Amino acid sequence: MLVVAPDHPLAGRRRIRPAALPPGPFIFFREGSGLRTATEQVLDEAGIEPQVRFETNELTRVRALAARGLGVAIMPRSDTEGPGPEIVTVEIGPPTLRRSVGLVWREGRRRAPAADAFLAFALEWSGRDT
């Protein structure tokens, strides 16, 4: 999702194509983060050279900076919902932005029941077996 301040010119939009994203100013995650890589890839494919104003590893700080109108950011939908400074989200796509999430566990080690339940849920949701 593109995250903007409530008074941002894009705040009234429901969806924006990657090629129509503004060049900035942007609030980026720090180098080496998966979210930074995904954001750079989307902007690169759209031919946008972003103007980066802030960098942080804290999702709550990204949201706070965007809410104050200090830049726009790309964040996962799940991190834009819930309590926090008021922001407006604009869906990006098509194409829809996706990122991979991995789970790692030690084979043959005893796991807590909650860990087993979560692992079973994640594998079922992804359509995979162990």
mmCIF file of the C-alpha atoms, coordinates in Angstrom:
data_MODEL
# 
_entry.id   MODEL 
# 
loop_
_atom_site.group_PDB 
_atom_site.id 
_atom_site.type_symbol 
_atom_site.label_atom_id 
_atom_site.label_alt_id 
_atom_site.label_comp_id 
_atom_site.label_asym_id 
_atom_site.label_entity_id 
_atom_site.label_seq_id 
_atom_site.pdbx_PDB_ins_code 
_atom_site.Cartn_x 
_atom_site.Cartn_y 
_atom_site.Cartn_z 
_atom_site.occupancy 
_atom_site.B_iso_or_equiv 
_atom_site.pdbx_formal_charge 
_atom_site.auth_seq_id 
_atom_site.auth_comp_id 
_atom_site.auth_asym_id 
_atom_site.auth_atom_id 
_atom_site.pdbx_PDB_model_num 
ATOM 1   C CA . MET A 1 1   ? 0.000  0.000   0.000   1.00 0.00 ? 1   MET A CA 1 
ATOM 2   C CA . LEU A 1 2   ? 1.095  3.548   -0.640  1.00 0.00 ? 2   LEU A CA 1 
ATOM 3   C CA . VAL A 1 3   ? 0.865  5.430   2.650   1.00 0.00 ? 3   VAL A CA 1 
ATOM 4   C CA . VAL A 1 4   ? 0.220  9.175   2.557   1.00 0.00 ? 4   VAL A CA 1 
ATOM 5   C CA . ALA A 1 5   ? -0.927 11.929  4.904   1.00 0.00 ? 5   ALA A CA 1 
ATOM 6   C CA . PRO A 1 6   ? -4.656 12.689  4.962   1.00 0.00 ? 6   PRO A CA 1 
ATOM 7   C CA . ASP A 1 7   ? -4.075 16.003  3.156   1.00 0.00 ? 7   ASP A CA 1 
ATOM 8   C CA . HIS A 1 8   ? -1.755 14.553  0.474   1.00 0.00 ? 8   HIS A CA 1 
ATOM 9   C CA . PRO A 1 9   ? -2.899 15.076  -3.150  1.00 0.00 ? 9   PRO A CA 1 
ATOM 10  C CA . LEU A 1 10  ? -3.110 11.274  -3.616  1.00 0.00 ? 10  LEU A CA 1 
ATOM 11  C CA . ALA A 1 11  ? -5.228 10.759  -0.475  1.00 0.00 ? 11  ALA A CA 1 
ATOM 12  C CA . GLY A 1 12  ? -8.441 10.674  -2.508  1.00 0.00 ? 12  GLY A CA 1 
ATOM 13  C CA . ARG A 1 13  ? -7.299 7.855   -4.763  1.00 0.00 ? 13  ARG A CA 1 
ATOM 14  C CA . ARG A 1 14  ? -8.300 4.233   -4.217  1.00 0.00 ? 14  ARG A CA 1 
ATOM 15  C CA . ARG A 1 15  ? -5.598 2.746   -6.447  1.00 0.00 ? 15  ARG A CA 1 
ATOM 16  C CA . ILE A 1 16  ? -2.470 3.886   -8.255  1.00 0.00 ? 16  ILE A CA 1 
ATOM 17  C CA . ARG A 1 17  ? -0.395 2.147   -10.892 1.00 0.00 ? 17  ARG A CA 1 
ATOM 18  C CA . PRO A 1 18  ? 3.300  1.799   -10.076 1.00 0.00 ? 18  PRO A CA 1 
ATOM 19  C CA . ALA A 1 19  ? 4.224  4.049   -13.027 1.00 0.00 ? 19  ALA A CA 1 
ATOM 20  C CA . ALA A 1 20  ? 2.056  6.842   -11.552 1.00 0.00 ? 20  ALA A CA 1 
ATOM 21  C CA . LEU A 1 21  ? 3.775  6.795   -8.161  1.00 0.00 ? 21  LEU A CA 1 
ATOM 22  C CA . PRO A 1 22  ? 5.374  10.110  -7.230  1.00 0.00 ? 22  PRO A CA 1 
ATOM 23  C CA . PRO A 1 23  ? 9.172  10.316  -7.162  1.00 0.00 ? 23  PRO A CA 1 
ATOM 24  C CA . GLY A 1 24  ? 8.989  11.440  -3.571  1.00 0.00 ? 24  GLY A CA 1 
ATOM 25  C CA . PRO A 1 25  ? 9.822  12.480  -1.137  1.00 0.00 ? 25  PRO A CA 1 
ATOM 26  C CA . PHE A 1 26  ? 9.892  8.881   0.096   1.00 0.00 ? 26  PHE A CA 1 
ATOM 27  C CA . ILE A 1 27  ? 10.250 7.290   3.492   1.00 0.00 ? 27  ILE A CA 1 
ATOM 28  C CA . PHE A 1 28  ? 12.291 4.129   2.983   1.00 0.00 ? 28  PHE A CA 1 
ATOM 29  C CA . PHE A 1 29  ? 13.208 1.229   5.144   1.00 0.00 ? 29  PHE A CA 1 
ATOM 30  C CA . ARG A 1 30  ? 16.941 0.851   5.738   1.00 0.00 ? 30  ARG A CA 1 
ATOM 31  C CA . GLU A 1 31  ? 19.279 -0.918  3.314   1.00 0.00 ? 31  GLU A CA 1 
ATOM 32  C CA . GLY A 1 32  ? 19.132 -4.690  3.579   1.00 0.00 ? 32  GLY A CA 1 
ATOM 33  C CA . SER A 1 33  ? 15.475 -4.935  4.588   1.00 0.00 ? 33  SER A CA 1 
ATOM 34  C CA . GLY A 1 34  ? 13.073 -6.943  2.475   1.00 0.00 ? 34  GLY A CA 1 
ATOM 35  C CA . LEU A 1 35  ? 10.635 -4.035  2.377   1.00 0.00 ? 35  LEU A CA 1 
ATOM 36  C CA . ARG A 1 36  ? 13.333 -1.726  1.043   1.00 0.00 ? 36  ARG A CA 1 
ATOM 37  C CA . THR A 1 37  ? 14.240 -4.215  -1.678  1.00 0.00 ? 37  THR A CA 1 
ATOM 38  C CA . ALA A 1 38  ? 10.584 -4.648  -2.676  1.00 0.00 ? 38  ALA A CA 1 
ATOM 39  C CA . THR A 1 39  ? 10.024 -0.878  -2.771  1.00 0.00 ? 39  THR A CA 1 
ATOM 40  C CA . GLU A 1 40  ? 13.144 -0.247  -4.845  1.00 0.00 ? 40  GLU A CA 1 
ATOM 41  C CA . GLN A 1 41  ? 12.173 -3.012  -7.264  1.00 0.00 ? 41  GLN A CA 1 
ATOM 42  C CA . VAL A 1 42  ? 8.690  -1.576  -7.827  1.00 0.00 ? 42  VAL A CA 1 
ATOM 43  C CA . LEU A 1 43  ? 10.018 1.928   -8.365  1.00 0.00 ? 43  LEU A CA 1 
ATOM 44  C CA . ASP A 1 44  ? 12.837 0.727   -10.624 1.00 0.00 ? 44  ASP A CA 1 
ATOM 45  C CA . GLU A 1 45  ? 10.446 -1.292  -12.795 1.00 0.00 ? 45  GLU A CA 1 
ATOM 46  C CA . ALA A 1 46  ? 8.207  1.787   -13.042 1.00 0.00 ? 46  ALA A CA 1 
ATOM 47  C CA . GLY A 1 47  ? 11.169 3.934   -14.119 1.00 0.00 ? 47  GLY A CA 1 
ATOM 48  C CA . ILE A 1 48  ? 10.971 6.113   -11.009 1.00 0.00 ? 48  ILE A CA 1 
ATOM 49  C CA . GLU A 1 49  ? 14.123 7.420   -9.380  1.00 0.00 ? 49  GLU A CA 1 
ATOM 50  C CA . PRO A 1 50  ? 12.958 8.023   -5.813  1.00 0.00 ? 50  PRO A CA 1 
ATOM 51  C CA . GLN A 1 51  ? 13.883 11.014  -3.702  1.00 0.00 ? 51  GLN A CA 1 
ATOM 52  C CA . VAL A 1 52  ? 14.530 9.448   -0.303  1.00 0.00 ? 52  VAL A CA 1 
ATOM 53  C CA . ARG A 1 53  ? 14.007 11.839  2.594   1.00 0.00 ? 53  ARG A CA 1 
ATOM 54  C CA . PHE A 1 54  ? 14.009 9.439   5.573   1.00 0.00 ? 54  PHE A CA 1 
ATOM 55  C CA . GLU A 1 55  ? 15.214 5.904   6.294   1.00 0.00 ? 55  GLU A CA 1 
ATOM 56  C CA . THR A 1 56  ? 14.236 3.771   9.282   1.00 0.00 ? 56  THR A CA 1 
ATOM 57  C CA . ASN A 1 57  ? 13.647 0.161   10.273  1.00 0.00 ? 57  ASN A CA 1 
ATOM 58  C CA . GLU A 1 58  ? 10.622 0.944   12.426  1.00 0.00 ? 58  GLU A CA 1 
ATOM 59  C CA . LEU A 1 59  ? 7.203  0.481   10.830  1.00 0.00 ? 59  LEU A CA 1 
ATOM 60  C CA . THR A 1 60  ? 5.597  2.745   13.418  1.00 0.00 ? 60  THR A CA 1 
ATOM 61  C CA . ARG A 1 61  ? 8.053  5.521   12.575  1.00 0.00 ? 61  ARG A CA 1 
ATOM 62  C CA . VAL A 1 62  ? 7.385  5.133   8.835   1.00 0.00 ? 62  VAL A CA 1 
ATOM 63  C CA . ARG A 1 63  ? 3.670  5.541   9.537   1.00 0.00 ? 63  ARG A CA 1 
ATOM 64  C CA . ALA A 1 64  ? 4.244  8.557   11.810  1.00 0.00 ? 64  ALA A CA 1 
ATOM 65  C CA . LEU A 1 65  ? 6.454  10.343  9.282   1.00 0.00 ? 65  LEU A CA 1 
ATOM 66  C CA . ALA A 1 66  ? 3.968  9.720   6.464   1.00 0.00 ? 66  ALA A CA 1 
ATOM 67  C CA . ALA A 1 67  ? 1.073  10.906  8.666   1.00 0.00 ? 67  ALA A CA 1 
ATOM 68  C CA . ARG A 1 68  ? 2.877  14.219  9.182   1.00 0.00 ? 68  ARG A CA 1 
ATOM 69  C CA . GLY A 1 69  ? 3.254  14.705  5.441   1.00 0.00 ? 69  GLY A CA 1 
ATOM 70  C CA . LEU A 1 70  ? 7.036  14.314  5.483   1.00 0.00 ? 70  LEU A CA 1 
ATOM 71  C CA . GLY A 1 71  ? 6.990  11.799  2.646   1.00 0.00 ? 71  GLY A CA 1 
ATOM 72  C CA . VAL A 1 72  ? 5.145  8.831   1.204   1.00 0.00 ? 72  VAL A CA 1 
ATOM 73  C CA . ALA A 1 73  ? 5.933  5.193   1.894   1.00 0.00 ? 73  ALA A CA 1 
ATOM 74  C CA . ILE A 1 74  ? 5.125  1.718   0.666   1.00 0.00 ? 74  ILE A CA 1 
ATOM 75  C CA . MET A 1 75  ? 4.061  -0.609  3.471   1.00 0.00 ? 75  MET A CA 1 
ATOM 76  C CA . PRO A 1 76  ? 2.322  -3.968  3.805   1.00 0.00 ? 76  PRO A CA 1 
ATOM 77  C CA . ARG A 1 77  ? -1.441 -3.598  4.233   1.00 0.00 ? 77  ARG A CA 1 
ATOM 78  C CA . SER A 1 78  ? -1.315 -5.393  7.593   1.00 0.00 ? 78  SER A CA 1 
ATOM 79  C CA . ASP A 1 79  ? 0.982  -2.703  9.005   1.00 0.00 ? 79  ASP A CA 1 
ATOM 80  C CA . THR A 1 80  ? -1.311 0.122   7.916   1.00 0.00 ? 80  THR A CA 1 
ATOM 81  C CA . GLU A 1 81  ? -4.332 -1.182  9.819   1.00 0.00 ? 81  GLU A CA 1 
ATOM 82  C CA . GLY A 1 82  ? -4.949 -0.664  13.481  1.00 0.00 ? 82  GLY A CA 1 
ATOM 83  C CA . PRO A 1 83  ? -4.084 2.106   15.900  1.00 0.00 ? 83  PRO A CA 1 
ATOM 84  C CA . GLY A 1 84  ? -1.559 4.782   15.116  1.00 0.00 ? 84  GLY A CA 1 
ATOM 85  C CA . PRO A 1 85  ? -1.266 8.186   13.504  1.00 0.00 ? 85  PRO A CA 1 
ATOM 86  C CA . GLU A 1 86  ? -3.936 8.891   10.879  1.00 0.00 ? 86  GLU A CA 1 
ATOM 87  C CA . ILE A 1 87  ? -2.840 7.906   7.394   1.00 0.00 ? 87  ILE A CA 1 
ATOM 88  C CA . VAL A 1 88  ? -4.523 7.234   4.087   1.00 0.00 ? 88  VAL A CA 1 
ATOM 89  C CA . THR A 1 89  ? -3.678 4.116   2.103   1.00 0.00 ? 89  THR A CA 1 
ATOM 90  C CA . VAL A 1 90  ? -3.787 3.807   -1.655  1.00 0.00 ? 90  VAL A CA 1 
ATOM 91  C CA . GLU A 1 91  ? -3.642 0.367   -3.215  1.00 0.00 ? 91  GLU A CA 1 
ATOM 92  C CA . ILE A 1 92  ? -0.805 -0.102  -5.685  1.00 0.00 ? 92  ILE A CA 1 
ATOM 93  C CA . GLY A 1 93  ? -1.458 -2.061  -8.850  1.00 0.00 ? 93  GLY A CA 1 
ATOM 94  C CA . PRO A 1 94  ? -1.842 -3.671  -11.184 1.00 0.00 ? 94  PRO A CA 1 
ATOM 95  C CA . PRO A 1 95  ? 0.367  -5.503  -10.886 1.00 0.00 ? 95  PRO A CA 1 
ATOM 96  C CA . THR A 1 96  ? -0.254 -6.242  -7.225  1.00 0.00 ? 96  THR A CA 1 
ATOM 97  C CA . LEU A 1 97  ? 2.827  -6.023  -5.047  1.00 0.00 ? 97  LEU A CA 1 
ATOM 98  C CA . ARG A 1 98  ? 3.764  -9.231  -3.263  1.00 0.00 ? 98  ARG A CA 1 
ATOM 99  C CA . ARG A 1 99  ? 6.637  -10.339 -1.104  1.00 0.00 ? 99  ARG A CA 1 
ATOM 100 C CA . SER A 1 100 ? 7.731  -13.712 0.165   1.00 0.00 ? 100 SER A CA 1 
ATOM 101 C CA . VAL A 1 101 ? 7.645  -14.738 3.784   1.00 0.00 ? 101 VAL A CA 1 
ATOM 102 C CA . GLY A 1 102 ? 9.613  -17.760 4.963   1.00 0.00 ? 102 GLY A CA 1 
ATOM 103 C CA . LEU A 1 103 ? 9.334  -20.061 7.940   1.00 0.00 ? 103 LEU A CA 1 
ATOM 104 C CA . VAL A 1 104 ? 12.234 -22.089 9.239   1.00 0.00 ? 104 VAL A CA 1 
ATOM 105 C CA . TRP A 1 105 ? 12.162 -24.778 11.887  1.00 0.00 ? 105 TRP A CA 1 
ATOM 106 C CA . ARG A 1 106 ? 14.444 -27.553 13.045  1.00 0.00 ? 106 ARG A CA 1 
ATOM 107 C CA . GLU A 1 107 ? 13.320 -30.957 11.913  1.00 0.00 ? 107 GLU A CA 1 
ATOM 108 C CA . GLY A 1 108 ? 12.967 -33.509 14.655  1.00 0.00 ? 108 GLY A CA 1 
ATOM 109 C CA . ARG A 1 109 ? 12.927 -30.976 17.514  1.00 0.00 ? 109 ARG A CA 1 
ATOM 110 C CA . ARG A 1 110 ? 10.090 -30.810 19.930  1.00 0.00 ? 110 ARG A CA 1 
ATOM 111 C CA . ARG A 1 111 ? 7.926  -27.702 19.503  1.00 0.00 ? 111 ARG A CA 1 
ATOM 112 C CA . ALA A 1 112 ? 5.428  -26.106 21.839  1.00 0.00 ? 112 ALA A CA 1 
ATOM 113 C CA . PRO A 1 113 ? 1.779  -26.841 20.974  1.00 0.00 ? 113 PRO A CA 1 
ATOM 114 C CA . ALA A 1 114 ? 1.263  -23.217 19.914  1.00 0.00 ? 114 ALA A CA 1 
ATOM 115 C CA . ALA A 1 115 ? 4.232  -23.448 17.524  1.00 0.00 ? 115 ALA A CA 1 
ATOM 116 C CA . ASP A 1 116 ? 2.849  -26.689 16.059  1.00 0.00 ? 116 ASP A CA 1 
ATOM 117 C CA . ALA A 1 117 ? -0.568 -25.080 15.594  1.00 0.00 ? 117 ALA A CA 1 
ATOM 118 C CA . PHE A 1 118 ? 0.942  -22.032 13.896  1.00 0.00 ? 118 PHE A CA 1 
ATOM 119 C CA . LEU A 1 119 ? 3.117  -24.157 11.632  1.00 0.00 ? 119 LEU A CA 1 
ATOM 120 C CA . ALA A 1 120 ? 0.123  -26.320 10.649  1.00 0.00 ? 120 ALA A CA 1 
ATOM 121 C CA . PHE A 1 121 ? -1.933 -23.200 9.917   1.00 0.00 ? 121 PHE A CA 1 
ATOM 122 C CA . ALA A 1 122 ? 0.834  -21.602 7.826   1.00 0.00 ? 122 ALA A CA 1 
ATOM 123 C CA . LEU A 1 123 ? 1.432  -24.758 5.817   1.00 0.00 ? 123 LEU A CA 1 
ATOM 124 C CA . GLU A 1 124 ? -2.287 -25.267 5.211   1.00 0.00 ? 124 GLU A CA 1 
ATOM 125 C CA . TRP A 1 125 ? -2.753 -21.610 4.215   1.00 0.00 ? 125 TRP A CA 1 
ATOM 126 C CA . SER A 1 126 ? 0.142  -21.801 1.767   1.00 0.00 ? 126 SER A CA 1 
ATOM 127 C CA . GLY A 1 127 ? -1.027 -25.101 0.322   1.00 0.00 ? 127 GLY A CA 1 
ATOM 128 C CA . ARG A 1 128 ? 2.186  -26.894 1.260   1.00 0.00 ? 128 ARG A CA 1 
ATOM 129 C CA . ASP A 1 129 ? 3.096  -29.961 3.252   1.00 0.00 ? 129 ASP A CA 1 
ATOM 130 C CA . THR A 1 130 ? 6.057  -30.328 5.593   1.00 0.00 ? 130 THR A CA 1 
# 
